[in-house]
Amino acid sequence: MEQLAWLIPVLPLAGFLLSIFFGKGTSKNIIGSIASLMILVPFILTVSIFIPFVNSVDHEPIRIVFLEWMHIASLSINYSIQLDQLSLMMMLVITGVGFLIHVYSVGYMHDDENFHKFFAYLNLFVFFMLILVMGSNYILLFVGWEGVGLCSYLLIGFWYKNPEYNKAANKAFIMNRIGDLGLLLGIFLLYLRFSTFEFNRIAFEALQIDPGDPLIRNATILLFIGAIGKSAQLPLFTWLPDAMAGPTPVSALIHAATMVTAGIYLIIRSNVLFTLAPFTQEIIMVVGLVTAIFAATIGLKQNDIKKVLAYSTVSQLGYMFFALGLGAYTAAYFHLFTHAFFKALLFLGSGSVIHAMGGEQDIRKMGGLKKYMPITHLTFAIGTFAIAGIPPLAGFFSKDQILASAYAHNPIFWVLGLGGALLTAFYMFRLFYLTFYGSFRGTHDQEHHLHESPKTMTIPLIVLAVCSVVAGFVNVPEVLGGNHWLDRFFADILAGTTFILEGQEHAHLSQTLEYILMAVSVVAVLSVIFYARIRYNKNGHVPAGDGESIPGWQKLLVDKYRIDELYDAVVARPVVTASSWIQKIFETNFFDRIVNGVGQVVILSSRTVRFLQTGNVGFYVFAMAIGILAILAANLFLN
Amino acid sequence: MQTPDTITLPLTGMITVALLAFPFISGLLCLFIPKQAKQVALVSTLIQAILTAYAIYLFNINYRSGFLANMQGIVDQPWITQLGVKFFVGLDGISMLMVILTNFLLPLIVLSTWNREFKQSSLFYFLMLFMQSALVGVFISLDVFLYYIFWELALIPIYFIVLIWGGENRIRITFKFFIYTLSGSLLMLAAIIWLYLQAGSFSIGDLYNLRLDLSSQRWVFWAFFAAYAIKIPLLPFHSWQPDIYTTAPNAGAMLLSGIMLKMGIYSILRWILPITPQAVLAYADVAIIMAIVGVVYASWIAIGQKDFKRMIAWSSIAHVGLITAGVFTLTQVGFQGALVQMVAHGVNVVGLFFVAEIFLSRLNTTQMENLGGIRQLAPVFASTFLIITFASAALPLTNSFVGEFLLLNALYETSYWYAAIGGLTVILGAVYMLRAYKATMLGDVQQVAGFADLSLSEKMVLFPVVALIVALGVYPQFIFNLTDESVKFLLFQIDQHLATTH
């Protein structure tokens, strides 16, 4: 099946071209089916490559070179792929979740006039995302990286008549570009050292380098800047909540399950380099942990269902970076993997709710939807329990592994990590109870229209809910009777890291301690859920309306710490203002004056010569004549 | 039997001369059939493009002439014997690429005027074709005096095009333009004469064999470089450019920015680097810094522009700044990046000025505040413009990513800071392009009611532009293969020169 691997990215690309060129006027069902098929077939192909790969003895990575892209002197870049544990697992998520979201979108976007464009962009996104994870070198990764940014831009601004949405789209692309420059410079630095862009060669040659090497440190910091932009970490996170302007399936696929995890992928892919740079790892750990908690606190006070989920995504990505900073690469991937399911589920569930509510996204105007939307309610509940980390749902295992690594590093980190998890549990159940329980708070008209979503939407919800239940079993720890399958499966791609750290003492938690930590965190989470239940379900507390006054610190949370306003005042507006200032000061008052001064001199002097009266061309001919005379003179002089 | 020395190349001097003369002759034809001048011009540029394609087909990329890399299609005839000026032309990979750029863009530029009725249109098209010949002449001349003549001849038609068919303030602006370029040219002329006195010939080979002392190299360098820095333009010689791009008819702006400014960059490669390499080494950092500062400066100003054409003008300064910086890295990657980016910029800027032409022809304005919401009414136009927008912002798999990537990579090897600062174009380029796209195309329709989507002739300009954007982005190797030999030779020439001067 490996020979057909090229079809995996090519089919979504073909789907894009078909939809964009022939989509207009074609029946929506046909467009939706073809677009979904273009993701389903790659999924099947991925599975059929994955299974023999897992069963093979040596897990030898598959590398295929297709075409030369750029070849100049020793610089050589090919269109080539590398299929190993990491890329295959990513591909499964991208095509698997991607397919479900395509199916869901057929129902969700059914009444949109630009239906075909939506599917075209969605297919194009999957194409670029697959390039990102399949490419065998940093340049192809960069191609995918920027390509998904393009699709994100297109889909955030999908409803382009709304100026706010267009602003959000620009913001997303430009903020990402800040990170992208970092990534690009990081790649150049690696090229300077290794003279190649290929992952495997860099990882191999890096093994010769001692930990703490300044070049590797700088390169990894630059790569991490790229990751910060794409994965919406502090300080480049504000684009992601705004990105919720896009249709909800887009939020699920791009801004939760796949694209935003590209930063995690980048770092796991470069794990050898990061292991060689303990300083960078410290930075990543701090940025991740701070983002995780910071975004979670904002989530506490948001009333837009999608905004809550968006901040929750930022926060969960923070957890993944936290794990990466701890050197727990597999734990980070594990959380990425489980998060993809339950966050996609939650977003699609919120889409189902928004669909039923006729576009309303404010949870203060919802309530009691349980009885109208039983499937959405049930699946959403599963997603909420999963993200809160209740066993045996997926989120429990992955979050537990991160917390265990944190404890091994330093118990303080465990406490902070758990604190973030408790915040998550609280705002998620706040959201859950406000949406599905109590009495309906919307208009009568809305209530009349409440309905469960069509099958194309509920079936993906059900499948994702099942995944959110079982996904955690890929890496059950020994203490719970599992065998750490994912850890063992990923051992090969982390071999370099293992090699570098060989001989270093690893703090290992005792079995008893692991049980205690788990029990504490589960009990704490359950108490928080219980508190949320009393507050929002039993007591029927509804967050204050927009006009009502809110105490200071809460207001700060409602206003998202006013980071947007800060950036606007400190960066965005000054850049534009400075632009006209520069023009005024340098252009009008400086360069133009000089030039005009010179011009004046020329005009004045030519007046005296009385040559220019016939016009500019006369001057030109004059100049030419002078030139030729000069040559003649020179020639005579020589002879 | 033929020995390798006497091997007859398929690309003969006949074809080179035809490439040079054909546009001018058909330009004259335009003057004689004024009613069909537009049609004549289109057919002529298409024939010229086919002829160019034929020349590519005949071009032997692996041939080594022992003289100037793979230079072929040579014609070497005495011309002004008293002065030792020869009619000496030929094509190596770099010249070929520039000729390709010129001759493939010209049909698009002629087509871009299809819906416009110029007064005295026969004169307009004559000037355009005249200019095409002059540009080809610049790119194929191997006699520096001949080169200088073409360099000056190229100025005349564009000067009249802007003066006669330009917009507001055209008299003042063309005068400024004229003074600027002329003063540069005169410096260059002085240097050329001086070089002739040293070498006793205007021939490229003799000039390349000159071994000037460092102080002579210095002033020759600056005399040439000033002319090119004005033409490109680099900071601080740029202030003619935004005005003239804005006031020029769009076809004129395409000629200026798409092709003519590349004369400057090409000439650095052809006439500065191999003749004054020691001075180049001494001043490379100065040139790079000028260029890089220009990248940031011009990008920043582009962000605040209210007129779409003026924004393109500033963005163009930024782009060519990066190209020039890449040239002065004196590396193979830098040269190739510069070459591929010259082509990419030519294609993209023609696309952008044509977008401006579409705004102008429909709504009689290019002020961005008077536009907006067009996407809703003209989806095909919106899509093509979007692709050009992202190509200008150097998205991977578009043509300018390849160039920008190579240029920044080459700069990185010279200094981290050059790449980091020049790399700001990655961010700033996205800022001004996306702002412009949003302002002109997105939002709700207010002031643009009745905006028609692309007509057939408009599609025939924009679709090839889009095709070139993607094709060059996905497979730029064609260009690298074409210019590989010449670029290597150029580096070899520089190294050899440096090794044999003291």
Interface residues (C-beta under 8 A of the other chain):
Chain A: I20 L67 E68 W69 M70 H71 I72 A73 L75 I139 F142 V143 E146 G147 L150 Y153 G157 Y160 K161 P163 N166 K167 N170 F173 I174 R177 I178 D180 L181 L184 L185 F188 L189 Y191 L192 V575 V576 A578 S579 S580 I582 Q583 F586 E587 F591 D592 V595 V598 G599 V602 N616 F619 Y620 A623 M624 G627 A630 I631 L632 A634 N635 L638
Chain B: Q82 L83 G84 F145 E152 I156 Y159 T174 F175 K176 F178 I179 Y180 L182 S185 L186 L189 A190 I193 Y196 L197 P236 H238 S239 W240 Y297 W300 I301 A302 I303 G304 Q332 V333 Q336 G373 R375 Q376 S383 F390 L395 P396 L397 V402 F405 L406 L408 N409 Y412 E413 Y416 A419 A420 G423 L424 V426 I427 A430 V431 L434 R435 K438 L442 G443 D444 V474 Y475 P476 Q477 F480 D484
